[in-house]
Amino acid sequence: MAVTFRGPVRQWRDDKPGGLAVVDIPNELVRDLGGRRQTRVTGNLNGADFTGSTMLVAGGGLCVGVSRAALKAADAAVGDEVELIIAPATTTAS
């Protein structure tokens, strides 16, 4: 099931500028993405194709990692509010 939400892009660690960027997933959408666990996701970020992974956040949250390439494709940066439409990635057996 795909979920749609908006949120600010933030640094994963404030003490590591230029490191991993993430967007927090609203708590009410976590179950729709398979629960609070690491999951590969696909969809779009500000309309640009997107692939990433969800990650656990201390204190009970969930976020999705956003690469520099994805931010560039979406014309976004850390501090910007973005729109994400994501769903668990599907895999096919070969």
N, C-alpha and C positions, 0 to 999 in steps of 0.2 A: 504494500500500500504506500503510495506517495504522500508525502506531507509537504505543506507549503508554510513558510514562516519568514519573518524578517528579523534581523538582529545586527548588532555592530560586530565588525571584525576586530578581534583583540589579539594581543600577544599571548601565547601559551604561558610564557614566563616573563614577568616584567623585568627580571634581571638579565635577560638575554635578548636585547633588541636585535631585530633582524632575523630572529629565530622563527619557529613555527607560529603560524597564525591560525586562529580558530574562531568559530561562531558557536555560541551556546544554543542548544536545542531546547525549546520550551518544554517544561516537565510534562505538560499534558500531551505531548506528541511522542514521548519516549516509547511508550507501549506499541504504538503503530510502527515503529522502526525495529521491533523485535526485543525491546526491553533494554535494560541498562547493561550493555555489553559492547565490546568492540565489534563493529560490523562494517564491511565494505559497502559504500553507497554510490549511486550514480544519479544524475539528474542535471539540473542547471543552476548556475550562480549568476544572477542578474541577466538571465537569458543565454549565457554561454554554457556549452557542454561542460559537465563537471563530474569528476570521480574523486572520491576521498574515503576516509574512514572515520567512524565515530570513535570517541575516546571517553573514558570515565573521567569525571571531574571530582576532585576531593569535595566531600560534603554532600554527595549524592546526585550531582548533575551529570549531564552528557553533553558533549560538544562534537563538532565535526572539524577535522583539520582541513585547512585550505592552503594549497601550495602557492608559491609566488607566481607560477605560470597561470594558475587558475584565476588569481586576483588580476593579473595583467589582462587576460582574455575577457574578464568581466569589467574591466576599466574601474577597478576598485583598489583600495589600500586599507591598511590597518587604520581603524578609527571610523571608516565609512560604514553606513548601514547598508546591508545587502539583502536581496531576496533569494532564498534558496527553495528549490523544489527537489526533494531527494526521496529515494526509495532504496531498500536493500538491493544490492547488486545481485543479479542472477548469474549462475554459472551453468555451463553446459559440459557434459562429459564427452570426451573424445573417443 
